[in-house]
């Protein structure tokens, strides 16, 4: 019987303590990689209660023990001497004026939600305190108390209290500040600003005096400490990354998260964003996002989700994660893919002329044309027409399928949904995913040159990291997973040459200029402005615009986003430019003029191209022409003795290409005409500028009701020749030098025919609509 009773008592004692003392919700707290507080979100119950601290600062521990429980490390959870003295004092006063509780008992009282202070409750606290001492170490009991003690108002725990009242982390508190906080759990109301200052100071100074008497602090420290002022008003919590906290809270609510954020860099980028925001808002541009990533670890170093704007202008929208029109930011992907397949060379000429493809008519940003332009310059200048023509050449469906490798969440529809506008901003992506993609490019190139010319398996699928984790790129192998280092290097070389805001082409002449591969983007209607830059070590991404999608004049990647990009890069250590991946490049002779593999008639120059490019087509722009002795006319054996014919290599563009190319290249030489006594060779001499093939034209009426005219236009290799114009076989006139003809045709389909003096003929069908 006695054994059963003892056993029952033992079981009751063993299980008398709840498995978890505290179940209250806690705040979501986010700190940087070095432990600095970036911000926090209040707990669900409206209390500022940080997750349990991992350790108690020495100064606070000593101050707390001096005030509350000097025998803490020696008693079993209760102090018989203190209890006896408390009973004696309370009996004398006729009411409870002294508790005699240890810190362990006070911790139990906190966990029991402050039940009424009776002797019965004291006994329960004593028993559970004793059980807690058997279960937990003294350090852990002290840690639990410091985490859950009240510090006035809705402030709970030492970590929150130190930020709230002193604007510092707990481990940075002075002796006076630690002593001030040590007396608050016993009387939290003392902290209210403007009240109880004398009582609070007396209690604090009492703690400091005890510390002096125990020789924990010296007399100088004591004198300086008692001279310190008390806190006068609460400090606001740091808000260095509010949108990052919102993002992390979705999956880590109520947790303390140590992130990869560099607190110093985060604060500096915040300053840059605020400075640019103050300028941009004058143009009613109110939102901006900046992301800085470490390429080698894929860790985020700075995360600015939005500007410090107002709620009216969607200040709470996290634009780092928002899907926005990509503008031209996908162009480097297409260029790299085509070079990797050997379908494009870095210097290869691309046609840049008015273009209509299945009713889609892309235009360059400045609405001008170059005739032809090299691939690297087209990318550096972000020309739209060459990009669309390349996408059509490469294959829209093919490009869309390969985009899946980059794992860009916003690009989720079919190729038919996007059409050729996919390369100009017809798709949407987030700053997060675009920076991840650019980091993959940089990582492949850097790792290739730093390893034995090998590739990691998972460069593009490696996630961006916000918390401290070990990166895993997979194993190394000789075969590329998707893109080769040579094509990426050639792409970055072109992106490096982009003219920078305010400096233009002069940037490269400054010794301090950083080498950065970067790309801007501007969406239709000036709604989104992008700038993304990459070096061996970092990726910086910037988005500028209005979260509600309102476009603004002058809101472009170059004008709005690029200045922010370079200001952020100026905060980062400079990095050497990427090493040349010689094992994935081949030095060959290319045509100096066209950038193609050199043909038999080309002026040649040595250049490094991706190894796959050696199988690309030879230059078709240079042809061998046969001239008379004075080189004024083309001739052939039908009109000139073979011995008198001069043979010369000639750079030849189509009439349409030539028309625009000559406007910017005065040295271009048109093909000489055939001498009149020679039989003509089959070479196209002219081409339509307008109308485009199979085009429809709507004829509006002016305010008088008169129908507008249509202006027909052709380009001719020899403008001085006369051109005869016909509409539906009806002669309408002749032009010379400037080959334009205004007509006012009837509604319906018409055939336009032009014939030059040499008999060259062109036809084009046009449909007129109202």
MOQUI-V928109 format. One record per helix or strand of 3 or more residues. SS is the DSSP state (2 for helix, 1 for strand). FROM is the first residue (numbers start at 1). TO is the last residue. If there is no record, write none. Layout:
SS&FROM&TO, SS&FROM&TO
//
This chain:
2&2&15, 1&28&31, 1&37&41, 2&58&68, 2&80&93, 2&103&111, 2&119&135, 2&138&148, 2&158&166, 2&170&172, 2&175&184, 2&188&191, 2&197&213, 2&219&226, 2&242&252, 1&256&259, 2&263&283, 1&287&294, 1&299&304, 2&311&313, 2&331&340, 1&349&352, 1&371&374, 2&375&380, 2&384&394, 2&396&406, 2&415&424, 2&431&450, 2&485&496, 2&505&509, 1&517&522, 1&528&534, 1&538&545, 2&557&569, 2&582&584, 1&585&591, 1&604&610, 2&611&615, 1&622&627, 2&642&644, 1&646&651, 2&655&664, 1&686&690, 1&695&698, 1&710&716, 1&723&727, 1&730&735, 1&740&743, 1&748&756, 1&761&769
//
